[in-house]
Amino acid sequence: MHPLDPGEPTTIGPYRLLGRLGSGGMGRVYLGRSSGGRTVAVKVVHPHFALDEEFRARFRREVDAARRVGGDWTAPVLDADPEAPVPWVATGYAAGPSLADAVRDLSPLPTHSVRVLVAGLAEALTHVHGLGLVHRDIKPSNVMLTMDGPRLIDFGIARATDGTASLTSTGVSVGSPGYMSPEQILGRGVAGSADVFSLGAVLVYAATGSAPFPGDSSASLLYKVVHEEPELGALAGELRGLALECLSKEAGERPKPEEIARRLAPTGADGLVAAGWLPGPLVERVSRSAVRLLDLETHGAGAHGSGAGAAEQPSGPLPFGSSMVGGATSGQAPVRDAPRSSGSFGPPDPSYAPVPSSPPPAYVPTQTSAPSSAPPGRMTVSVAATSTPGGPDGRGRKVSCTLVLGVAGALAAVTVGSVFVFGLLPGNSDNPSDAGHPPAASEQPPAGAAGKVPASYRGTWEGQASAANGAVPMGKFRLKVEQGKIGERFAVMTQTDQLGGKCAVDLALKSVSEKEIVARGKGQADSGAQCTKNTHTVRLRPQGEALQYLSQNAESGNPEATMTRLN
């Protein structure tokens, strides 16, 4: 677990945050505490997903499905606000490492532990399938190991078995390569038997430390699942036979979850757990984590630690982020990319287009935006939002202009990468004349210009930025200006949003005077996926003791900042 960074929220809804458990392509997961003292995992999606109506509908369905589960051997959904400007969900905190972490850091589980693990998960699936749901993403990182037994988490892509709610686009398979069933990969109907296949793969991993379909690429993994037999290593006896049955290519030949549970734990998994089911090293690890958790309670938010929990993955996919086959990476949600930030979120979606103004959403966001040097701040996101139905294709608009503007205030504490849908806003076309900062008559160096950066510009500058004419906060801009010649890089601007995302822009000198520098901005290639990498014009203008940064980057909402000198 990581301490909260400056600018990160310290509360989300009614929960006080103690630290950050993980982050990924879909958002961040925090360790939280309710007012009654219950420990929870609070999952917050990236704001650009929240501006996609299709995502909002899917997230709402996912929360509803997860609320229905709430049985043994799962992490229950305790609270959620899918209608908030930045949707979030709070689940029960599983005090233990994931199976993936435990096997990677220690060793495969002994046979007795594997039996209890699989029996508990089979009982969980019996309950889930009895509700008409299919989990669809069972894998080692979604299985938590606690003193009270295994916990199946992440119902983020669970769907009803009747198939009435499509969660993916045509031709896109959702799941994790190497653990998906053949029918998932081939795009056929998915039923509870798909979860049984994944359970068999988890069994093999837990017992041997290796997946049954190893490979170094998604394409290789998918091919092996469909066409090759599993590699079971030293797995022997009853567990080997059960794994082969679960990993049958034919869905109808796999055993039912209730049959698996009965074979492994005839009297129920509870009794086996109560007798002690984890090996000594894991018991020690979970115990140490519990002590650190108590220390967090004593000393408050932001304490360091390596605690385990519902998302002990500080640098991997989020527990609620599924893998997506078809171009996205693990941890990303199966939704189309939204227009991107000052840096950006993937290629702009051509289906996004300006839409006329409509009545503002029926909510009043409440938040406190702290300066960049301040400690983590409060984020209140338990408010309602509205979407605009209709549209020529009958699916509804992705997002309305007024929604972007109305949400802006609530995003002050959670703006990711800076800005997301600014091509939608009036005055944000690719035409420089619409950008809000008209270009000079010529951007070529004026006759006789020396091409050197005056001392009044040189140094390090910093300030809070905004975009879309101040409607959307962009986090902190830090600009380092050095001496340079026309055509050469002379400055670097680094943006840090309130969730810790960073984007960097190189500035090459185009023209210079005491009143204004005109530069060519270009996003650094190694910046995060949320960052724009396009070429755009940047203007630097002195304003007394401050320096104004004006960016003509329509993809990022034409961000600007007034910065003060640090040195």
HELIX and SHEET records of a PDB file:
HELIX    1   1 PRO A   47  ALA A   50  1                                   4    
HELIX    2   2 GLU A   53  VAL A   69  1                                  17    
HELIX    3   3 LEU A   99  ASP A  105  1                                   7    
HELIX    4   4 THR A  111  GLY A  130  1                                  20    
HELIX    5   5 PRO A  140  ASN A  142  5                                   3    
HELIX    6   6 PRO A  182  ILE A  185  1                                   4    
HELIX    7   7 GLY A  192  THR A  208  1                                  17    
HELIX    8   8 SER A  218  HIS A  227  1                                  10    
HELIX    9   9 GLY A  237  CYS A  246  1                                  10    
HELIX   10  10 ALA A  251  GLU A  253  5                                   3    
HELIX   11  11 PRO A  257  LEU A  264  1                                   8    
HELIX   12  12 ALA A  269  ALA A  274  1                                   6    
HELIX   13  13 GLY A  280  HIS A  299  1                                  20    
HELIX   14  14 CYS A  401  ALA A  408  1                                   8    
HELIX   15  15 GLY A  409  ALA A  413  5                                   5    
HELIX   16  16 PHE A  422  LEU A  424  5                                   3    
HELIX   17  17 PRO A  432  ASP A  434  5                                   3    
HELIX   18  18 ALA A  554  SER A  556  5                                   3    
SHEET    1   A 8 VAL A  77  ASP A  81  0                                        
SHEET    2   A 8 TRP A  88  GLY A  92 -1                                        
SHEET    3   A 8 THR A  39  VAL A  45 -1                                        
SHEET    4   A 8 GLY A  27  ARG A  33 -1                                        
SHEET    5   A 8 TYR A  15  SER A  23 -1                                        
SHEET    6   A 8 PRO A   9  ILE A  12 -1                                        
SHEET    7   A 8 GLY A 377  THR A 380  1                                        
SHEET    8   A 8 THR A 366  GLN A 367 -1                                        
SHEET    1   B 2 LEU A 133  VAL A 134  0                                        
SHEET    2   B 2 ARG A 159  ALA A 160 -1                                        
SHEET    1   C 2 VAL A 143  THR A 146  0                                        
SHEET    2   C 2 GLY A 149  LEU A 152 -1                                        
SHEET    1   D 2 SER A 173  VAL A 174  0                                        
SHEET    2   D 2 MET A 324  VAL A 325 -1                                        
SHEET    1   E 9 GLY A 459  ALA A 467  0                                        
SHEET    2   E 9 VAL A 472  VAL A 481 -1                                        
SHEET    3   E 9 ARG A 489  THR A 496 -1                                        
SHEET    4   E 9 LYS A 502  VAL A 512 -1                                        
SHEET    5   E 9 ILE A 517  GLY A 523 -1                                        
SHEET    6   E 9 THR A 535  GLN A 543 -1                                        
SHEET    7   E 9 ALA A 546  GLN A 552 -1                                        
SHEET    8   E 9 GLU A 560  ARG A 565 -1                                        
SHEET    9   E 9 GLY A 459  ALA A 467 -1                                        
END                                                                             
